[in-house]
């Protein structure tokens, strides 16, 4: 059986956790690797606290559960819990892939690029990039819903099939590999290898200018 993207990213991130330890930086503001590892374990193994990952009303509960994890065991034990998912993720077909492919890729990069700011983008397999592209649409529509222009996302590996995510009287194009576009959409604009292409007047809007590489549509 071939290894899925979620499985390979989990294994590589767990190995990276082992290598850098609990006090290494991440791209998640205010979090060290210990916080990130606790977040990932709570997210998939604590049904009471997991909603706080996305629902602000439960954030305090989630943080308390994370702190308990960090206090009750060693770093090695925490990483081991992350490395070995629970029975549900191991037995329900497709659940781990759907739930964790994007999550683990992004958080792997959160550690990798924070520890080494000069790190180049990784070369994922084409099938892995395609998996991320299939999961990119809803995230793009959510992240770009307040964009001041229409938006098209162009897959650098298949530019002939752009994805229209928002209509408008003018259009800005986000161009890059699916993996890098996902980093940009998730707020990692300063490290994502993504180019924004559009009318210079549109690209002057603060929505696009913050930590983004841009060029005129005519260039």
N, C-alpha and C positions, 0 to 999 in steps of 0.2 A: 504494500500500500504506500502510495506517495505521500510525502509530508506536505500538509497544507501550509498556507502562508501564516495562519494563526499559530500553528504548531512551531514553525521555524522561528517566527519572531519571538514567541514565548521562550524558546530554548536559548536563543541568542541574547535576549534581554536578561534572562536569569544568569547566564554566564557573565555578562557585563556587570551585573550587580555583584556577583562574586568577586570580580576583578577590581572594581573601583571602591567597594565598601559602602557603608551606610551614610557617610558624610560627604559624598561627592555632589557637585552641583547638578542641577537639571534646568531645563528651559521653563519649567513650571514655576511661576513666580512664588518665592517664599518657601519652596520645597527642596529638600535634599533627597538623595536616593532613598533614604529610609522612609520618608513621607510617601514617595511615589510607590514603593513596594507595598506599603501598608494600604494605600489607596487601591491598588490592583487586587490585593487579597480580599479586602472588604467588598469591593465591587462585585466579585463573582462568588463569594462564599458566605456572605452575611445578608440574608434577605431583609432583615429588619433595618439595617443601616444603609444598605445599597442605594435606596432612593435618594439619599442625601448627595449622591454624586451629581444628580441633575436637578433636584428639587431644593431650592434655597431653604425652605422651612425645616428640612431635615439635616442641614449641613452640620449643626452642632452635634447631633447624635453621631453622624458619620465620623466627625473628627474625634469624638470620645472613643469610638470603637477603634479607630486607627491608633490613637495614643495607647489604648490598652494592648493592642497587638505589639506595639513597639516596646512596651514595658514588661510584657509577660514572657518574652522569649528572646533568644539570641538572633542576631542578624542571619546566621546560617539557617536557623529554623524558619525564619520568615521567607527567605529566598526559596527554601525547599518547598514551602507551602505554595508559593507562586508557581514554581517549576512544575508541580504535579497537580493538575486541575481535578476538581471533584468529579464524582461519578456521572452526574447529569451531563456535563460538558463532554465527557468521554464516550457516552452511550447514545445521546440524541443526535442523529445524523444532521450535519450541517450547522448545528447550534454554535459550536466553537468558532467556526469559520465566519458565520454571520455576525457574531457578537464581538469577536476579538481581532479580526484581521486589521482593521483600521486602527483600533485602540492600541494594539501592541506595536504596530509600525510607528505610530506617532510617538509613543512613549519611549520606544527604543531610540529614536532620534533625539528625544528630549535629553536623554543621558549622553548619548554618543557625541552630539554636537556641543553640549555644554562642557563636557570634559575636554574636548578638543575643538575649539572654535574654528580651526582651520580645516576640519574634516570635510572632505568632498562628499557629495551625494553618493549614496550606495548604488551599485548597479544591480537592481532586482531582475529576476527573470521576466521575460515578456508575459508569461501567463500570470505572474504575480501582479504586474502592473495592470493587466486586464482585469484581474479581480478587484483591485482598488478602483479602477475606472467604473466598474459596475456598481460600486457602492458610493461613488462620489456624488451622484446627482442630488440626492436629498440634502446632503450636507452643503452643497453649493447653493441650493435654493434657500436654505435656512440662513447661511452666513451672508448671502448677498441680497436678502430681501429688501434692505434699506439702501441699496446702491443707488446713486443719483442718476445712473444711466441704465440702458439695457446691458446685459452681460452674456457673453459667449465664452465657454471654456473650450480651449483647443488642446487636444491630446497630442503632445509632441511625437508620440510613437505612431499616431494615426491621424494626421491633421485633416484628412479628407472627411472626417465625421465629427465636426464640432458639436458641442452640446449647448443649446440655447437654454439658459436658466432664468433669464428675466428679460422682458420686452421693454423697449423704450424708444424715444425719438432718435437717440444716438446710442452707439454701442462701444463698450470696452471689451477687449478680448484678453482673457487670461491664458497664457500659453506656457506649457511645461509638461513634464511627465506627470501622470496621475499621482504618483507618490509625492512629488514636490508641490503640486496644486493642493493636495490634501493638507500638507503642512501649512501652506499659506492660508487656506480656509479656516484652519483650526487656531489661527492667531500667531503662528510662527513665521510671520512675514520677514523678519530680519534674517532668517537663515534659509528660507525657501528659495530654490532656484526657479523662479517664475517671472515671466515678463508680461507686463501690461501694455497692450497696444491699443491706441485710440487717438481721438482728436486731442491735441495739446490742451485745449480749453477744458475738456472733460477731465483729463488727467491731473489738472491743477487742483481739483476738489480734494479736500483733506481725507475723504474716504479712501482715495487711491494713493495719496502721496506718502502716507505713513509707512516707512520702511519698505517701500516697493520700488522695483526697477521698472521704469516705463520708457516707451518710445512712441513717437507719432505713428499713426496708421499708415502714413505715406512713406515712411522710411524703408 
